């Protein structure tokens, strides 16, 4: 008989976040472990995942037989049908079959998909997207991720590469993006983009509360909130610029898909989402057709850090690996 508990994971470049869901979709146990110490070996990352699952089962007092399935969201291009990670920007996985060893170890089905796709699926099933059938998801973090629900189903495109909204070119003469192109949405509106702008302004001699954040690749979202609350001009300009280009990108996506909902998530949105949404709403109408805009809602994601976990749960409940 199948177990009644599901284990869901959010696998990142620096940590693995895990949760156990009961049969009523409640989280009954959580655990977070760092992956930094895992080095550059695919097997070492796999070991961290295994240790998280084993520790959660042990510490929650459950038995392996009570686990129905394991599911995860992870960064990169992932074949959801085969469980092979084709490429991951923050993890040492290239054409790596993560499904087989996990299923062999625990004897239950293992599901895996791109983290932002999974996060948008989570919002669709359990968060801000409940009741909508067509959803564009934009997740603003270190980079810029996207997800797309069409007619109630996650759309992943050819070879699971769809919804890379962060690399929609907004200004061909704009800043260089990490992907090698110029003027991508990510280069303006992600933490990387905003950090580059703040660094540029500080280099020019301006002062900002964000200066101490510039030693790292990107700032901490809490530091941005603090600077905005204090009315820091450089931080406010960086956010205005980010939201301006997000509004343009959103308008293009509204015209392209005519979704019922555009949902914004990710670390930046979790910290200062109300400010972002207010600024996007103030200008998005300029960049899309009124007849299409009139049937679209714009919302902040509801699940925060848990959107990936709930999306992983939705993959299990969808039953397709």
N, C-alpha and C positions, 0 to 999 in steps of 0.2 A: 504494500500500500504506500502511495506517495506520502511524503512528509507534509506537514502543515505550515512550515516556516520557510521563508525565502531569505537568502543572504544577498545583499546588493552592495556594490562597490563603486566608488568614484576614484579612479586611478589617475593620479597626476604626476607631474615631473618631480615633485618633491615629497608627495605623501600619498598614502592610500587611506581613504575614508570608507569605513564599512558600517552597515546597519543590518539588523535582523528584523524582518517584518513578520507579524503574526498573520493568521488567516483573515483578520479584519483590516489588514493594511496599516496596522499601527506599528511604529518602530518601538521595539522592546529592549534593544541593546545597540550601543554605538561604540566604535573604536577608530582611532586614527593612529597611523604609524608613518614615520618618515621613510622615504625611499632614497634619500641622498646617499646614505651609507652603502647603498646597493651597488655602487660603481657603474661600469659600463656594460655589464653582462646581462643579456636577456634573461638568462636563467636566474640571476640574482634578483631581478625585479619579480620574476615568477615566485621565487622563494618568499619575498615579502608578502605577496598576495596570499600564498598558501598559509603563511604564519598568521596573517590577519584573520583568515577564515577559521583556522584551527583555534586561535585564541578566543574568538567570539563564541564559537561553539562551546568551548570549555568554560569560559567565564560566565556565560549566560545560563549554564546548567543544562543545556540541551544535549541530545545525542545525535550522532551523524544521521541516524535513521529518520530523525524528525525533520531533516532538511529536504525540501522539495527540489530546489534549484538554486544556482548561483548566477548572478548577472552583473555586468559592469559597463561603465562608460569610461573611455580612455581617449586621450588626444591622438589625432592622426587619421589616416585613411584606413578604414577597417572594413573587411568583407564580413558583413553580418551573417551571411549564409554559411560561410566556412569557418569563421572564427579566426581568420588569418589577419594579423596586423600588417598591412602592406608597407606602411611608413608611419612613423611617429616623430614629430619634431623635438619632443622633450624626453623621449625614452629610447633606449637602445634596441628598438625593434624594427627589423626590416624583413618583410615576408616571413613573419614569425607566427607559427601556429600555437597560439596560447590556449586554444580550446582543449586540444587532446590531453595535455598533461594535467589540466585542472579536472577534467571529467574522469580521467584515470585515477587521480588522487582521491577524489571524493565520491565518485560513483553516482553523480547526479548531472543533469543537463547544465551546460554553461553557455550563457548568452553574452555577447559583447558588441558594442557599437561605438561610434564616434561620440565623444563626450557632449558636444553641443547638440547634436541630433538627439541624443538620449535626454538631455536636459529639456529641450523643447517638447519632446514626447511626454516627459514628466509633467510639464506645465499644462499640456493638452489634456491629459487624463485626470490630473489631481490638483492643478493649480489655477492660474489665471485664465487658462484656455478651455476650462470646462464649459461645454455647451456650444463651442465653436467648431466648425468643420475644416476651415482653411486658415492656417496660421503661419505667419512669417515670424521667426524668432531671431532676434539680434542680441548676442551676448557680448558685452563689453568688459574685457579684462585686460590682461597683459597684451593680448592680441584682440582680434575681433572674430568671433565665430558666428555661424548661422545654422538655422534648422528650418525645415519646411514641412508642414502638414497639409496635404491636399486631399480633399474629400474624405477626411477622417483617417488618412494613412500617412505614415512618415515617408516622405519622398527623398530618396538618396541618390537618384540619377545613375548615370552610367558608371559602373565600377565603384559605386558608393562615394562619388566625389562631388555631389551636388551641394548647393547652398553656401558656397565660399563667398559670402557677401563682403567680407572684409577685404577682398581683392577686386571688388568692383572699382574701376578707375573713375574717380570723381573729378580729378584735375590732372591731365596728362603732363602738365608742367610743375606739378606739386612735388613734395618731398619724396625721397627714395624710401620704398617700403622694404621690409625684410625679405620679401619674395623676389626682389630685384627690379620690380616695376616702379614707376613713379606715380604718385598721386592716388594710391589706393585709399579706400575708406579707413582701413586700419592705420595708415600712416598719419591720419589726421585725428581720429576719434578714439583710438585705444589708449591704454596707459603708455605704451611705447610712444605713440604720437604726441600725447600731451606732455610727456616727460621731455621729449625732444624740443618742443616749443618752449617749455619753461627753462630748459638748459640754454637755449638760444638767447632768451631774454636776459637771463642772469649773466651770460657771457658779454652781453652788450652793456653791462653795468647796472642793470636794474636790481632791486632787492625784492626778495620774496620769502615767505615763511617756508616755502618748499625747497629752499637751497640745500638744507641738510639731507634731502631725499635724493639728491642728484649723484651721490656716490654709487648708488645701485643702478641697475638697468632701468628699473621703473620704480615709481613711488608707491607707498602703501596707501590704500584707499582711505583709511582713517585719517591720514595726514592731509589728504585732499579735502576731506570734509571739514577738518579743523581750520584749514586755510580759508575755505569758502565761508564758513561761519564768521570768521574774523574780517571778511571783506578784502582779502588779499587780492590786489589788482591783477597780478600776473596769473595767479591760479584761476581767477574769474575769466580772464581772457582765454586761457587754455580751454576751459569748459565751454565758453561761448563758441569758440572755433570748432571744438569737437561736436557740439550740438548742431551747429550750422551745417556741417557736412553729413551728420547723421540724418538731419531733416531732408537733405537732398537725396541721400541713399534711400531713406524710407519712402520718399515720394516716387522714386524710380521703381521700388519694389511693389508699392501699391498699384502703380500703373501696369506693372507686368503681371501680377498675380490676382489682383482684386481680392485680397484676403478678407475674411471676416474680422481678423485681429492681427495687429502687430504687437508682439510682446518683447520687452527689453529685460534682459537678465545679465548675470555676471557680477564680478566683484565690485566694479565701479558703480553699477546700478544699485546693488545692494546697499552701498554706502551713501550715495547721493542721488538715487534714482528719481526722487520727486523733482529735484532741480533740473535734471536732464529732461524728464518728460514735459515739464512746464515749458522749457525752451524749445523743444522739438515741436510741441503743439502750437507754439506761437508762430512758427514759420513753415511748417510742413505743407500747408495748403498752397503755398506758392509753387510747389514742385510736383503736384499731381493734379489730375483732372478732377474737377469738383464732383462730377457725376459718379466717379469711382470712390473718391475720398468720403463721400456722404454715407457709404455703407461699411466703413472700416472703423473699428475701435482701436485705440492705442492704450496699452496698459503696461504696468510694471509687473515682472514676474513675482509670484507669491511665495514660492517655495525656498528661495535663497539657495544656500549651500545644499539643500536637500533635493533640488530639482533633478540632479543626476541620479540620486538614489531612487526616487520615485519613477524616473524614466526607465531605470534598470528593472524595477518591479513590473512596469508596464510591458517590457519586452518578454518577461516570463509569462505574464498573463496573456500576451498575444500568442504565445505558444510556438512562434517561429524563431529558430535559432539563426 
